[in-house]
Amino acid sequence: MFEYILLLIKKYGTEAGVSESATDFISIVVSIIVLILIAWAAFLLSWKIMKRIIIPIVKKSKTSFDDLLENHHFFKRLAYYVPAIILLFLIDNALGIPEAKVPVIIIRLIDGWLVMITIMVLNSVLSTVRDYYQRYDISKERPIDSFIQVIKIIIYVIGSLFIIGIFVNKDISTLLLSLGTMSAVLMLIFRDPILGFVGGLQLTLNRMVRIGDWVSMPKFNADGIVLEITLTVVKVQNWDKTISMIPTYALVSNSFQNWRGMEESGGRRIKRFLSIDMDSIKFCTNEMLNNYKSIQLLAPYLEKKEKEISAYNELNNINPDVLVNGRHQTNLGVFRAYLRAYLNQRQDINSKMTFLVRHLQPTEKGLPIEIYVFTTTTAWAEYENIQADIFDHILAILPEFDLKIFQYPSNMGLIDTQQTGI
């Protein structure tokens, strides 16, 4: 066909008095245009066949992998091979000269195009593998986004070297050897991807972070849920719905807090103290103890404690009428016992985990009494409600034990000031 076009153009060109060189140029241009149109028509035909036959079969199949291939344009990119192959094998006929004498730049352009198509096809396959893997629960524990990105970068680099080698007529091994002198520059350019890849490997293999984890990293203003782990950054959605981007390697080189252990344990810690005014701490009188016995949660404790103290004082011949002699109960000790009983009977407190009601070091701001327990839920809103209910109750019940919360300035200080007029 191309020979006929060339002969026809030369014939009419000679009859019209056009020079031979001009006629040859026109014939070659027309032949190339016809070849490009044929290649384009072949692409449209192959793509139409895929849309009408192959893609409907893919959508009807039970597996979802081929559906993801179609979503990432795998089949359309395959269709680009058809015009490239047609151009490669018919270009010598279109130019009317032997293949060995076809301008080298044209052959190299077509070869480069074939390499680019291959890169795009492999990119579609890798993206499909990533999306297919993310459909399984293990993808949250061991994400492969960083590995896929590294493989893509390697493919892009090798593909680029192939294209450069085609145009400069050099073997790829020669190009790789010449890159040795540029290693320092490449290390500088790809520093973040390299560090990210190393960090991603450590994060994944050591199970330090996975998608869905709640992490806190104040250095990067991050406190929320991990949405994505990529080659260079970890995306965290904070509780205020903002997004923080943390360099992947920063999670390895810096400290951060992962709340996964708390969530997997099924309980969240309450660790909060209230400061007792030390002026309100005193020994219990019989009248006070009788009043406390009317509190149902305290009655068993008081009965047991009174027997224990009486037995100790009798054994050691101690006169309990003098408070400094022997053992006596204090309102603070009874209050601590009440707190233990109160927390223990709550259904939303996990008594099987660490359970403490303890003193902390006294300070100029009073005596801290710390509640150190775990709730039976890890949900944030429920946890805050439970914590608030507990301390609402504690603050309201304190006067029943003749105890006061330390406030600065203290209530006593205000009274003294009013009385003295200062």
C-alpha positions in Angstrom: 0.0 0.0 0.0 2.8 2.4 0.9 4.7 1.6 -2.3 1.6 2.4 -4.3 1.2 5.8 -2.5 4.9 6.6 -3.1 4.7 5.7 -6.8 1.4 7.6 -7.2 2.8 10.8 -5.6 6.0 10.6 -7.6 4.0 10.2 -10.9 1.8 13.2 -10.3 4.7 15.2 -9.0 6.7 14.6 -12.1 3.8 15.4 -14.3 3.2 18.7 -12.4 6.9 19.6 -12.8 7.8 19.3 -9.1 11.4 18.5 -8.5 12.4 14.9 -7.6 13.6 15.8 -4.1 10.4 17.7 -3.3 8.3 14.8 -4.6 10.3 12.4 -2.4 9.7 14.6 0.6 6.0 15.0 0.0 5.6 11.2 -0.6 7.4 10.4 2.7 5.3 12.9 4.7 2.0 11.6 3.2 3.1 8.0 3.9 3.9 8.8 7.6 0.6 10.6 8.0 -1.2 7.5 6.6 0.9 5.2 8.9 0.0 7.3 11.9 -3.7 7.2 11.0 -3.5 3.5 10.6 -1.8 3.1 14.0 -4.4 5.4 15.6 -7.3 3.4 13.9 -5.7 0.2 15.2 -5.6 1.6 18.8 -9.3 2.7 18.6 -10.2 -0.8 17.2 -8.2 -2.6 19.9 -9.6 -0.4 22.7 -13.2 -0.9 21.4 -12.7 -4.7 21.4 -11.5 -4.5 25.0 -14.5 -2.4 26.0 -17.0 -4.5 24.2 -15.6 -8.0 25.0 -12.8 -8.2 27.6 -13.9 -5.6 30.1 -17.6 -6.9 30.3 -16.1 -10.4 31.0 -13.9 -8.9 33.7 -16.8 -7.2 35.4 -18.8 -10.4 35.5 -16.0 -12.4 37.0 -16.2 -13.3 40.7 -12.7 -12.0 41.6 -12.2 -8.3 42.2 -8.6 -8.2 41.2 -9.4 -7.8 37.5 -12.0 -5.1 38.4 -9.2 -3.1 40.1 -7.0 -3.6 37.0 -9.7 -1.9 34.9 -10.0 0.9 37.5 -6.3 1.6 37.1 -6.6 1.7 33.2 -4.6 -1.5 32.8 -6.5 -2.6 29.7 -6.4 0.8 28.0 -2.7 1.0 28.5 -2.3 -2.4 27.0 -4.1 -1.1 23.9 -1.3 1.4 23.4 1.0 -1.4 22.5 -0.9 -2.0 19.2 -0.1 1.3 17.5 3.5 1.3 18.8 4.1 -2.2 17.3 2.5 -1.2 14.0 4.7 1.9 13.8 7.8 -0.2 14.6 7.2 -2.9 11.9 5.7 -0.7 9.1 7.9 2.4 9.3 10.4 1.1 6.8 7.6 0.4 4.3 6.0 3.8 4.9 9.3 5.6 4.1 10.0 3.4 1.1 13.5 2.5 2.3 15.1 -0.5 4.0 14.7 -0.8 7.7 18.5 -0.5 8.2 18.4 3.0 6.6 15.4 4.3 8.4 16.4 7.5 10.4 17.6 6.3 13.7 15.8 8.9 15.7 12.4 7.6 14.5 13.2 4.0 15.6 14.5 5.3 18.9 11.3 7.4 19.5 9.2 4.3 18.9 11.4 2.2 21.2 11.2 4.9 23.9 7.4 4.9 23.6 7.3 1.1 24.1 9.3 1.5 27.3 7.0 4.2 28.5 4.0 2.0 27.9 5.6 -0.8 29.8 6.2 1.5 32.7 2.5 2.6 32.7 1.3 -1.0 32.5 3.5 -2.0 35.5 2.3 1.0 37.4 -1.3 -0.1 36.9 -0.4 -3.6 38.1 1.3 -2.3 41.3 -1.5 0.1 42.1 -4.0 -2.8 41.7 -1.9 -5.1 44.0 -1.9 -2.3 46.6 -5.7 -1.7 46.5 -6.4 -5.4 46.5 -4.2 -6.0 49.5 -5.9 -3.1 51.4 -9.2 -5.0 51.3 -7.8 -7.4 53.9 -7.5 -6.6 57.6 -3.8 -7.5 57.6 -3.2 -4.3 55.5 -3.9 -2.2 58.7 -1.2 -4.1 60.6 1.3 -4.4 57.8 0.7 -1.7 55.2 2.6 -2.1 51.9 2.2 1.4 50.5 5.9 2.3 51.1 7.1 -1.0 49.4 4.9 -0.3 46.4 6.2 3.2 46.1 9.8 2.0 46.3 9.1 -0.6 43.5 7.5 2.1 41.4 10.5 4.4 41.9 12.9 1.6 40.9 10.8 0.9 37.8 10.8 4.6 36.9 14.5 4.8 37.4 15.3 1.7 35.3 12.8 2.8 32.7 14.3 6.2 32.5 17.8 4.6 32.1 16.5 2.4 29.3 15.0 5.4 27.5 18.3 7.4 27.9 20.3 4.4 26.7 18.1 4.1 23.6 18.7 7.7 22.7 22.4 7.8 23.4 22.9 4.3 22.1 24.5 3.0 25.4 23.9 -0.2 27.2 22.1 0.1 30.6 25.0 -1.4 32.5 27.3 1.3 31.2 24.8 3.9 32.4 24.6 2.2 35.8 28.4 2.3 36.1 28.5 6.0 35.2 25.9 6.7 37.9 28.5 5.8 40.5 30.1 9.2 40.1 26.7 10.7 40.7 25.9 8.7 43.8 26.4 11.6 46.2 24.0 13.7 44.1 21.4 10.9 44.0 21.7 10.3 47.7 20.9 14.0 48.2 18.0 14.0 45.8 16.5 10.7 47.1 17.4 11.3 50.8 13.8 11.5 52.0 12.5 8.4 50.0 15.5 6.4 51.2 15.0 7.4 54.9 11.3 6.8 54.4 11.8 3.4 53.0 14.1 2.4 55.9 11.7 3.9 58.4 8.7 2.2 56.7 10.5 -1.2 57.0 11.2 -0.7 60.7 7.6 0.5 61.4 6.1 -2.5 59.5 8.4 -5.3 60.6 8.4 -4.1 64.3 4.7 -3.4 64.2 5.3 0.0 65.7 2.5 1.8 63.8 -0.4 0.6 61.7 -3.3 2.1 60.0 -6.1 2.9 62.5 -3.7 3.4 65.5 -4.1 6.3 67.7 -0.7 8.0 68.0 0.4 11.2 69.8 3.5 13.1 68.7 3.6 16.6 70.2 6.7 17.6 68.2 4.6 17.5 65.0 1.3 18.6 66.6 -0.1 15.1 65.9 -2.7 13.5 68.1 -5.2 11.3 66.3 -5.7 8.3 64.0 -3.2 7.1 61.4 -4.9 7.2 58.0 -2.1 6.3 55.7 1.6 5.2 55.8 3.5 6.1 52.6 7.1 6.1 51.6 7.8 9.6 52.9 5.0 10.6 55.3 2.5 9.2 57.8 -0.8 10.9 57.6 -2.6 11.4 60.9 -6.1 12.8 61.3 -6.2 14.7 64.6 -9.2 14.8 66.9 -10.0 18.3 65.7 -10.3 16.8 62.2 -7.1 18.5 61.0 -4.4 16.5 59.2 -0.8 16.2 60.4 1.9 14.9 58.1 4.8 13.2 59.9 7.9 12.2 58.0 8.0 8.4 58.1 11.6 8.2 59.4 10.7 10.7 62.2 8.6 7.9 63.8 11.7 5.8 64.1 14.2 8.6 65.1 11.9 10.4 67.5 9.7 9.3 70.4 5.9 9.0 70.0 3.0 7.5 71.9 0.9 4.7 70.4 -2.3 4.0 72.2 -2.9 0.7 70.6 -2.0 -1.2 73.7 -4.6 0.6 75.7 -7.3 -0.1 73.1 -6.4 -3.8 72.9 -6.4 -4.1 76.7 -10.0 -3.1 76.8 -9.5 -0.5 79.6 -8.3 3.1 79.7 -6.5 4.5 82.6 -7.8 7.2 85.0 -4.9 8.8 86.8 -6.0 11.9 88.5 -5.5 13.3 92.0 -7.3 15.8 94.3 -5.4 17.8 97.0 -6.8 17.5 100.5 -6.4 20.4 102.9 -4.2 18.9 105.6 -5.8 21.1 108.2 -9.0 19.0 107.8 -7.3 15.6 108.5 -7.9 14.3 112.0 -8.6 11.2 114.2 -12.1 9.7 114.1 -14.2 10.1 117.2 -16.7 7.4 118.2 -19.5 9.7 117.0 -17.8 10.1 113.6 -17.3 6.3 113.3 -21.0 5.7 114.2 -22.0 8.1 111.5 -19.7 6.4 109.0 -21.2 3.0 109.8 -24.5 4.2 108.3 -22.8 4.3 104.9 -23.5 0.9 103.4 -20.2 0.6 101.5 -18.2 1.4 104.6 -20.0 -0.8 107.2 -18.0 -4.1 106.5 -14.7 -2.2 106.4 -15.3 -0.3 109.6 -16.4 -3.4 111.5 -13.3 -5.4 110.4 -11.0 -2.4 111.1 -12.4 -1.8 114.5 -11.8 -5.4 115.6 -8.3 -5.3 114.2 -7.4 -2.1 116.1 -9.1 -3.2 119.3 -7.2 -6.5 119.2 -3.9 -4.7 118.6 -4.5 -2.2 121.5 -5.5 -4.9 123.9 -2.5 -7.1 123.0 -0.1 -4.2 123.6 -2.0 -2.9 126.8 -2.6 0.5 125.2 -5.1 3.0 126.6 -7.1 4.1 123.5 -8.6 7.1 125.4 -5.4 9.1 124.6 -5.3 9.6 120.9 -1.6 9.5 120.6 -1.4 6.0 122.1 -2.0 3.0 120.0 -3.8 2.8 116.7 -6.8 4.9 115.7 -8.7 5.5 112.5 -8.5 8.8 110.7 -11.2 10.5 108.5 -8.8 10.4 105.6 -8.1 6.7 106.0 -11.9 6.0 106.2 -12.3 8.2 103.1 -9.7 6.2 101.2 -11.5 3.0 102.2 -14.8 4.4 101.0 -13.2 5.4 97.6 -11.9 1.8 97.1 -15.3 0.4 97.9 -17.1 2.9 95.8 -14.8 2.4 92.7 -14.9 -1.4 93.2 -18.7 -1.6 93.0 -18.9 0.5 89.8 -19.6 -1.7 86.8 -17.6 0.7 84.5 -14.3 0.2 86.5 -12.1 -2.8 85.7 -11.1 -4.3 89.0 -8.9 -6.9 87.4 -6.4 -4.2 86.2 -4.3 -1.9 88.3 -6.5 -0.5 91.1 -5.0 2.1 93.4 -6.2 4.8 95.8 -3.0 6.2 97.1 -1.2 9.2 98.8 1.3 11.2 96.8 4.0 13.4 98.2 2.5 16.2 100.4 3.2 19.7 99.0 2.5 23.3 100.0 -0.8 22.8 98.1 -2.1 20.0 100.3 -2.0 16.2 100.4 -2.7 14.6 96.9 -5.0 11.6 96.9 -4.6 9.9 93.6 -7.1 7.6 91.8 -5.3 5.1 89.6 -7.8 2.8 88.0 -8.9 1.6 84.5 -12.3 1.9 82.9 -14.0 -1.0 81.1 -14.3 1.0 77.9 -11.7 2.7 75.7 -14.2 5.0 73.9 -13.1 8.6 74.5 -16.6 10.1 75.2 -17.6 7.3 77.6 -14.2 7.4 79.4 -14.6 11.2 80.0 -18.1 10.7 81.3 -17.0 8.0 83.7 -14.1 10.1 85.0 -16.3 13.1 85.5 -19.0 11.1 87.3 -16.4 9.7 89.7 -14.9 13.1 90.6 -18.3 14.8 90.8 -19.2 12.2 93.4 -15.9 12.5 95.3 -16.1 16.3 95.5 -19.7 16.1 96.7 -19.0 13.4 99.3 -15.9 14.9 100.9 -17.7 17.1 103.5 -19.3 13.9 104.9 -15.9 12.9 106.1 -15.0 16.3 107.5 -12.4 16.8 104.8 -11.8 19.8 102.6 -10.3 20.3 99.1 -7.2 22.5 99.2 -7.9 25.7 97.1 -5.5 28.6 96.6 -6.1 30.9 98.3 -7.6 28.4 100.8 -11.0 29.0 102.3 -9.4 29.2 105.7 -7.1 32.0 104.5 -10.1 34.0 103.3 -11.8 33.6 106.6 -8.7 34.7 108.5 -8.3 37.7 106.2 -11.9 38.8 106.7 -11.6 38.4 110.5 -8.4 40.4 110.8 -9.5 43.0 108.2 -6.2 42.6 106.3 
